Amino acid sequence: MSNEINIDFKNATLEAIYWWNRVEYRYHEHFKLFDEIYNNKKLLPFFTSKVFELFLREYSIRRNIEKGYEKVDEFINELFKHNFVHRVKEGDIKVVDAVSSKMKEGNTTNKNEIRSLLSKIAFLINPKDFSLLDSFVKDSLWSIIKSEKKCKKYELECYTEFINQTEKQLLINKDIIREKMKLLENFTDTDAYRFFSINPKAFERRIYDKYLWIRKQKENKDAREIDNEEYLTLLKLLKSQNN
């Protein structure tokens, strides 16, 4: 294992911890209750406006849904019409491709596949079984597996195949991922520690997601190089201000 790969996995682990603490834990706490919220018709408009629409903007996926808050309401209705949330909670990976195809033909999306959007919702509901899909991680994964000639690049457009190939890489990289997971012990007083320490599968998956993202980002010669260990320095500084 090269030193560069070792550093990338270290930074990926710290990146996973940072983003879970910053926004992902908060969204997970809301999204895991999506079905209960949906059934509370008085609560649903508040959730849609204050949580779901904010999520769409923060993850840069609002463009996948037609303009107007009514279309967001219809989009959520379609998710439940297609039993999306229940199937995600059950760990049914095929649901992303299936619902993307169905909603492409509806009138709430822009007539394109919405696997990326659906993968982000699925991840926030069930981070143990679902990874985020976007062009960055897809291209990065392809650069790793293309020499094996076990699948073609276009097949990674299918979420099921993307997850299948990701699972293989999780197995191949399990030793270094588990070694880097020990970094979590430096963040005991955080949401990331409280969640990932009892959900190691979710932590492993998120680390590899971030590893793929970091590999792709490094192709940008203008990107700033960041030492993610400084996140711990920042937390200590913030803690000292509160004492």
C-alpha positions in Angstrom: 0.0 0.0 0.0 1.5 3.3 -1.1 2.0 6.2 1.3 -0.3 8.3 -0.9 -3.2 5.8 -0.6 -2.6 5.6 3.1 -2.8 9.4 3.4 -5.9 9.5 1.2 -7.7 7.0 3.4 -6.7 9.0 6.5 -8.1 12.2 5.0 -11.2 10.3 3.8 -11.9 9.1 7.4 -11.5 12.5 8.9 -13.7 13.9 6.1 -16.4 11.4 6.9 -16.3 12.4 10.5 -16.3 16.1 9.7 -19.3 16.0 7.4 -21.3 13.7 9.7 -20.8 16.1 12.5 -21.5 19.1 10.4 -24.8 18.2 8.6 -25.3 14.5 7.8 -26.2 13.4 11.3 -28.8 16.1 11.6 -30.4 15.1 8.2 -30.2 11.4 9.2 -32.1 12.1 12.4 -34.9 13.7 10.3 -34.9 11.4 7.3 -35.0 8.2 9.3 -38.5 9.4 10.4 -39.6 10.3 6.9 -42.5 7.9 6.9 -43.8 9.1 10.2 -43.5 12.7 9.2 -45.2 12.0 5.9 -48.2 10.5 7.7 -48.5 13.7 9.8 -50.1 16.0 7.3 -49.8 19.0 9.6 -46.1 18.4 10.2 -45.2 17.6 6.6 -45.3 21.1 5.1 -43.0 22.4 7.9 -40.6 19.5 7.3 -40.7 20.0 3.5 -40.0 23.7 3.8 -37.5 23.8 6.6 -35.7 20.5 6.1 -36.2 18.8 2.8 -36.0 21.9 0.5 -32.9 23.0 2.5 -31.4 19.5 1.9 -32.1 19.8 -1.9 -30.2 23.1 -2.0 -27.4 22.1 0.2 -26.7 19.0 -1.8 -27.1 20.9 -5.1 -29.9 18.6 -6.4 -32.8 21.0 -6.4 -32.4 21.2 -10.2 -33.6 17.6 -10.6 -37.2 18.7 -9.6 -39.4 21.1 -11.6 -39.7 24.6 -10.2 -42.3 25.5 -7.6 -42.9 24.1 -4.1 -45.9 22.2 -5.3 -43.5 20.1 -7.4 -41.5 19.3 -4.3 -44.7 18.2 -2.6 -45.6 16.0 -5.6 -42.1 14.6 -5.6 -42.4 13.5 -2.0 -45.8 12.0 -2.7 -44.3 10.0 -5.6 -41.6 8.7 -3.3 -44.2 7.2 -1.0 -46.4 6.0 -3.9 -43.4 3.9 -5.1 -42.7 2.7 -1.5 -39.2 4.2 -1.7 -38.7 4.9 2.0 -39.8 1.5 3.2 -37.6 -0.3 0.6 -34.6 1.9 1.6 -35.1 1.0 5.2 -35.2 -2.7 4.2 -31.8 -2.2 2.4 -33.3 -2.9 -1.0 -30.6 -1.5 -3.3 -32.6 -2.0 -6.4 -35.1 0.7 -5.3 -32.9 3.5 -6.6 -32.8 2.3 -10.2 -36.5 1.3 -10.1 -37.9 4.5 -8.7 -35.5 6.7 -10.8 -37.0 5.0 -14.0 -40.6 5.5 -12.8 -40.1 9.1 -11.8 -38.3 10.0 -15.0 -41.7 9.4 -16.7 -43.6 11.5 -14.2 -44.2 15.3 -14.2 -42.2 16.3 -11.1 -38.6 15.8 -12.4 -36.8 17.1 -15.4 -37.3 13.9 -17.4 -33.8 12.7 -16.6 -32.7 9.8 -14.4 -32.5 11.0 -10.7 -30.3 8.3 -9.3 -27.9 10.8 -7.7 -30.8 12.6 -5.9 -32.4 9.3 -4.8 -29.0 7.9 -3.6 -28.6 10.9 -1.3 -32.0 10.5 0.2 -31.4 6.8 0.6 -28.0 7.4 2.3 -29.5 9.8 4.8 -32.2 7.3 5.7 -30.0 4.2 5.7 -26.3 4.9 5.6 -25.4 1.3 6.4 -26.6 0.0 3.0 -26.5 3.0 0.6 -23.7 5.1 -0.8 -24.0 8.5 -2.5 -23.7 8.4 -6.2 -22.5 11.3 -8.3 -20.2 11.8 -11.3 -17.1 12.4 -9.0 -17.3 9.1 -7.2 -18.5 7.2 -10.3 -15.5 8.4 -12.3 -13.1 7.7 -9.4 -14.4 4.2 -8.9 -14.1 3.5 -12.7 -10.4 4.6 -12.6 -9.8 1.9 -10.0 -11.7 -1.0 -11.5 -11.3 -0.4 -15.3 -8.2 -2.6 -15.6 -10.0 -5.6 -14.2 -12.5 -5.5 -17.1 -15.2 -6.9 -15.0 -17.8 -4.2 -16.1 -18.1 -1.4 -18.5 -18.1 2.3 -17.5 -21.7 2.8 -18.6 -22.8 0.0 -16.3 -21.8 2.2 -13.3 -24.8 4.5 -14.3 -26.9 1.7 -12.8 -26.9 2.2 -9.0 -27.1 -1.6 -8.4 -23.9 -2.1 -10.3 -22.3 0.9 -8.7 -23.0 -0.6 -5.2 -21.9 -4.1 -6.4 -18.5 -2.7 -7.4 -18.3 -0.6 -4.3 -18.9 -3.6 -2.1 -16.0 -5.4 -3.8 -13.7 -2.5 -3.1 -14.8 -2.3 0.5 -13.8 -5.9 0.9 -10.4 -5.3 -0.9 -9.7 -2.3 1.3 -11.2 -3.6 4.6 -7.8 -3.7 6.4 -6.8 -0.1 5.8 -10.4 1.2 6.3 -10.6 -0.6 9.7 -7.2 0.7 10.7 -8.3 4.3 9.9 -11.6 3.8 11.7 -9.5 4.0 14.9 -9.2 7.8 14.3 -12.8 8.0 15.5 -11.5 7.6 19.1 -10.2 11.1 18.9 -13.7 12.5 18.5 -15.5 10.9 21.4 -17.6 13.9 22.3 -19.2 14.2 18.8 -22.3 13.0 16.9 -20.0 11.1 14.6 -18.5 9.1 17.4 -21.9 8.4 19.0 -23.3 7.1 15.6 -20.4 5.5 13.9 -19.1 3.7 17.0 -22.3 1.6 17.0 -22.8 1.6 13.2 -19.4 0.5 11.8 -20.8 -0.6 8.5 -22.1 2.9 7.8 -18.7 4.3 8.8 -16.8 1.9 6.5 -19.1 2.9 3.6 -18.8 6.6 4.2 -15.0 6.4 4.4 -14.8 4.7 1.1 -17.3 7.2 -0.4 -15.0 10.0 0.7 -11.9 8.2 -0.5 -13.4 8.1 -4.0 -14.3 11.8 -3.8 -10.8 12.7 -2.6 -9.1 10.8 -5.4 -11.2 12.6 -8.0 -10.7 16.0 -6.4 -6.9 15.6 -6.6 -7.2 15.7 -10.4 -8.0 19.3 -10.1 -4.6 21.0 -10.1 -6.1 24.2 -8.7 -7.6 22.5 -5.7 -6.3 23.5 -2.3 -4.5 20.7 -0.4 -6.0 20.4 3.1 -4.7 18.4 6.1 -7.9 17.1 7.6 -6.1 16.4 10.9 -6.6 20.1 11.6 -10.3 19.4 12.2 -9.3 18.0 15.6 -7.4 21.2 16.3 -10.4 23.2 15.4 -12.7 21.1 17.7 -10.2 21.5 20.6 -10.2 25.3 20.0 -14.0 25.5 20.0 -14.1 23.4 23.2 -11.6 25.6 25.0 -13.9 28.6 24.2 -16.8 26.9 25.9 -15.0 26.0 29.1 
